[in-house]
């Protein structure tokens, strides 16, 4: 039985979903139908802001720069662009086209391809919920720092009064404020501690903001996005201009882009680049499909795929320039302080005791500000070990590597750099307001990836979408209290590392396979041609069927192998040492970690089994009904011809094509 084509514009008005339910062999009592009129974007700019706001998130600011630096600098950028072109954009285009053609959320899209694949959409919803839980905690942290930015001097500029400063003096004022004042963190995930009242209040405020923004669906969230999607770019450009004027900015940027790739690390670079492409574009969440489903059928989703992807990439490059310009300033300041301290000790030793003249530096060591870092390091490597005392090497590269990823970048390294700037409260408030807006746009898209599929699938939820939104935010806040404990940062790390990575890759593998092989790449291109009025290049057929699928399977294998051959660890704060140390997750935490992955993927096999059981039930019902009748005469005229059985098969649609 040939698979039905994707619906036309007329098919998706009025009783669109009721027709889909008949196709999938379901009766109307299932309670799933689309609202009579589907909402739409008021303008193309609204849709564009929503897609860009969702795809451009915190990872562009604090994950991409770290990966770029750690995996070869400029060479990593080249690999990233290639993977984005041959894997990222084709898969992004696939999700955009599927959502726009079927005009449903992720559940409806994959149910239309085949009822057996409905679990893919539900898995996307589960992963979106997991991500929303911990992502909003990061917004709560940003709110906490934003509130503390309106004072001078900033509270993380200096250690507290003597007597309580031991931990601070061993680390730094910014590390002390983050771990002790903001998080009041425990030494391990086993020590839960108590609820942090400040972070709890900030989390409540974060969920309230998100709820108000999503209160009336895309009609209200897009109004917020006019600010939340544009404001971060204004801030990034401000920081770029200010950063380039700082001493050390050029050293930081040149250090960032200098190619450092090694052939033995090429596989690791490919895995890191592919993972970043995958998460930067937001593949598998269902949010891309949800936003695209509100588009008119003739929207040029092919152009949108390229435009959004390259804006995402250019935003990452812009953020990288900003981050390493500012971190270059911070690192050079710290290294110059190191050189000054060492040369001061050297001057005292030369005055107090005789030292071989050949060991004394040729530069003016009595004026540390005039000494070049390279000259000092060259002298130290040649003669430093001859000098008594505790002189140290002052390495700019090592200083650049400290705290340049994730929360370490945003709440420690970058805050320390901003504290050194004139007018530091202004720059601090601007930075954390930017983080808040970046997170809000992504949160709106993540929640839309939950709300749109569920309201499309269930009529009752569609009629009570506002109540569903409020309920989802309340549940998110209640469960999110887990992250406001003193050990909450460790749970954020766990969710970030394991609740989404493996499940989302599996979801995208199923998505690609279902469109390219089950539905058929050629038929999908036919449907896109009927939408756009022109046919995309045939190269997409081969990219979807082979390159993208093999790339995602390779990424799945690499991620799975890495996850299972190495016992999962997390970075814990040791209060006594005042530094981070890697610890292995205890047994109960590994169980929680495993359950996160299992719960996220459970809907896929459950949906498959459910569809197979329904198909078997319908088949038995038809056989029983057919056995109740016998043909008396071939000359008798019947109101219902034999071809009705064919019509029944057609109602099974995709099920028949896969049986």
Secondary structure as the mmCIF struct_conf table of DSSP 4:
data_model
#
loop_
_struct_conf.conf_type_id
_struct_conf.id
_struct_conf.beg_label_comp_id
_struct_conf.beg_label_asym_id
_struct_conf.beg_label_seq_id
_struct_conf.end_label_comp_id
_struct_conf.end_label_asym_id
_struct_conf.end_label_seq_id
HELX_LH_PP_P HELX_LH_PP_P1 UNK A 2 UNK A 7
TURN_TY1_P TURN_TY1_P1 UNK A 9 UNK A 9
HELX_RH_3T_P HELX_RH_3T_P1 UNK A 10 UNK A 12
BEND BEND1 UNK A 13 UNK A 15
HELX_RH_AL_P HELX_RH_AL_P1 UNK A 16 UNK A 23
TURN_TY1_P TURN_TY1_P2 UNK A 24 UNK A 25
HELX_RH_3T_P HELX_RH_3T_P2 UNK A 28 UNK A 30
BEND BEND2 UNK A 36 UNK A 37
BEND BEND3 UNK A 42 UNK A 43
HELX_RH_AL_P HELX_RH_AL_P2 UNK A 44 UNK A 55
BEND BEND4 UNK A 56 UNK A 56
HELX_RH_AL_P HELX_RH_AL_P3 UNK A 58 UNK A 62
TURN_TY1_P TURN_TY1_P3 UNK A 63 UNK A 63
HELX_RH_AL_P HELX_RH_AL_P4 UNK A 64 UNK A 70
TURN_TY1_P TURN_TY1_P4 UNK A 71 UNK A 73
HELX_RH_AL_P HELX_RH_AL_P5 UNK A 74 UNK A 83
HELX_RH_PI_P HELX_RH_PI_P1 UNK A 84 UNK A 88
HELX_RH_AL_P HELX_RH_AL_P6 UNK A 89 UNK A 102
BEND BEND5 UNK A 104 UNK A 104
HELX_RH_AL_P HELX_RH_AL_P7 UNK A 106 UNK A 113
HELX_RH_3T_P HELX_RH_3T_P3 UNK A 115 UNK A 117
HELX_RH_AL_P HELX_RH_AL_P8 UNK A 118 UNK A 148
TURN_TY1_P TURN_TY1_P5 UNK A 149 UNK A 149
BEND BEND6 UNK A 150 UNK A 153
TURN_TY1_P TURN_TY1_P6 UNK A 155 UNK A 156
BEND BEND7 UNK A 157 UNK A 158
BEND BEND8 UNK A 161 UNK A 161
TURN_TY1_P TURN_TY1_P7 UNK A 162 UNK A 163
BEND BEND9 UNK A 164 UNK A 164
HELX_RH_AL_P HELX_RH_AL_P9 UNK A 166 UNK A 170
BEND BEND10 UNK A 171 UNK A 171
HELX_RH_AL_P HELX_RH_AL_P10 UNK A 173 UNK A 176
HELX_RH_PI_P HELX_RH_PI_P2 UNK A 177 UNK A 182
BEND BEND11 UNK A 183 UNK A 183
BEND BEND12 UNK A 187 UNK A 188
TURN_TY1_P TURN_TY1_P8 UNK A 189 UNK A 190
STRN STRN1 UNK A 195 UNK A 195
HELX_RH_AL_P HELX_RH_AL_P11 UNK A 197 UNK A 214
TURN_TY1_P TURN_TY1_P9 UNK A 215 UNK A 217
HELX_RH_AL_P HELX_RH_AL_P12 UNK A 218 UNK A 228
TURN_TY1_P TURN_TY1_P10 UNK A 229 UNK A 230
HELX_RH_AL_P HELX_RH_AL_P13 UNK A 231 UNK A 244
TURN_TY1_P TURN_TY1_P11 UNK A 245 UNK A 245
BEND BEND13 UNK A 246 UNK A 246
TURN_TY1_P TURN_TY1_P12 UNK A 247 UNK A 248
HELX_RH_AL_P HELX_RH_AL_P14 UNK A 249 UNK A 257
BEND BEND14 UNK A 258 UNK A 258
HELX_RH_3T_P HELX_RH_3T_P4 UNK A 263 UNK A 265
HELX_RH_AL_P HELX_RH_AL_P15 UNK A 266 UNK A 280
TURN_TY1_P TURN_TY1_P13 UNK A 281 UNK A 284
BEND BEND15 UNK A 285 UNK A 286
HELX_RH_AL_P HELX_RH_AL_P16 UNK A 287 UNK A 292
TURN_TY1_P TURN_TY1_P14 UNK A 293 UNK A 294
BEND BEND16 UNK A 295 UNK A 295
TURN_TY1_P TURN_TY1_P15 UNK A 297 UNK A 298
HELX_RH_AL_P HELX_RH_AL_P17 UNK A 301 UNK A 352
BEND BEND17 UNK A 353 UNK A 353
HELX_RH_3T_P HELX_RH_3T_P5 UNK A 357 UNK A 359
BEND BEND18 UNK A 360 UNK A 360
BEND BEND19 UNK A 362 UNK A 363
TURN_TY1_P TURN_TY1_P16 UNK A 365 UNK A 366
HELX_RH_3T_P HELX_RH_3T_P6 UNK A 368 UNK A 370
HELX_RH_AL_P HELX_RH_AL_P18 UNK A 373 UNK A 383
HELX_RH_3T_P HELX_RH_3T_P7 UNK A 384 UNK A 386
BEND BEND20 UNK A 387 UNK A 389
HELX_RH_AL_P HELX_RH_AL_P19 UNK A 396 UNK A 400
TURN_TY1_P TURN_TY1_P17 UNK A 401 UNK A 403
BEND BEND21 UNK A 405 UNK A 405
HELX_RH_AL_P HELX_RH_AL_P20 UNK A 406 UNK A 408
HELX_RH_PI_P HELX_RH_PI_P3 UNK A 409 UNK A 413
HELX_RH_AL_P HELX_RH_AL_P21 UNK A 414 UNK A 419
TURN_TY1_P TURN_TY1_P18 UNK A 420 UNK A 420
BEND BEND22 UNK A 421 UNK A 421
TURN_TY1_P TURN_TY1_P19 UNK A 422 UNK A 423
HELX_RH_AL_P HELX_RH_AL_P22 UNK A 424 UNK A 457
HELX_RH_AL_P HELX_RH_AL_P23 UNK A 459 UNK A 463
TURN_TY1_P TURN_TY1_P20 UNK A 464 UNK A 464
HELX_RH_AL_P HELX_RH_AL_P24 UNK A 465 UNK A 480
HELX_RH_3T_P HELX_RH_3T_P8 UNK A 481 UNK A 484
STRN STRN2 UNK A 485 UNK A 485
TURN_TY1_P TURN_TY1_P21 UNK A 486 UNK A 487
HELX_RH_AL_P HELX_RH_AL_P25 UNK A 488 UNK A 494
HELX_RH_PI_P HELX_RH_PI_P4 UNK A 495 UNK A 499
BEND BEND23 UNK A 500 UNK A 500
HELX_RH_AL_P HELX_RH_AL_P26 UNK A 501 UNK A 513
HELX_RH_PI_P HELX_RH_PI_P5 UNK A 514 UNK A 520
HELX_RH_AL_P HELX_RH_AL_P27 UNK A 521 UNK A 532
BEND BEND24 UNK A 533 UNK A 534
HELX_LH_PP_P HELX_LH_PP_P2 UNK A 535 UNK A 537
TURN_TY1_P TURN_TY1_P22 UNK A 538 UNK A 538
HELX_RH_AL_P HELX_RH_AL_P28 UNK A 539 UNK A 542
HELX_RH_PI_P HELX_RH_PI_P6 UNK A 543 UNK A 547
HELX_RH_AL_P HELX_RH_AL_P29 UNK A 548 UNK A 565
BEND BEND25 UNK A 566 UNK A 566
STRN STRN3 UNK A 569 UNK A 574
TURN_TY1_P TURN_TY1_P23 UNK A 575 UNK A 578
STRN STRN4 UNK A 579 UNK A 584
HELX_LH_PP_P HELX_LH_PP_P3 UNK A 585 UNK A 586
HELX_RH_AL_P HELX_RH_AL_P30 UNK A 587 UNK A 627
TURN_TY1_P TURN_TY1_P24 UNK A 628 UNK A 628
TURN_TY1_P TURN_TY1_P25 UNK A 634 UNK A 635
BEND BEND26 UNK A 636 UNK A 636
BEND BEND27 UNK A 639 UNK A 640
TURN_TY1_P TURN_TY1_P26 UNK A 642 UNK A 643
HELX_RH_AL_P HELX_RH_AL_P31 UNK A 644 UNK A 651
TURN_TY1_P TURN_TY1_P27 UNK A 652 UNK A 653
HELX_RH_AL_P HELX_RH_AL_P32 UNK A 654 UNK A 658
#
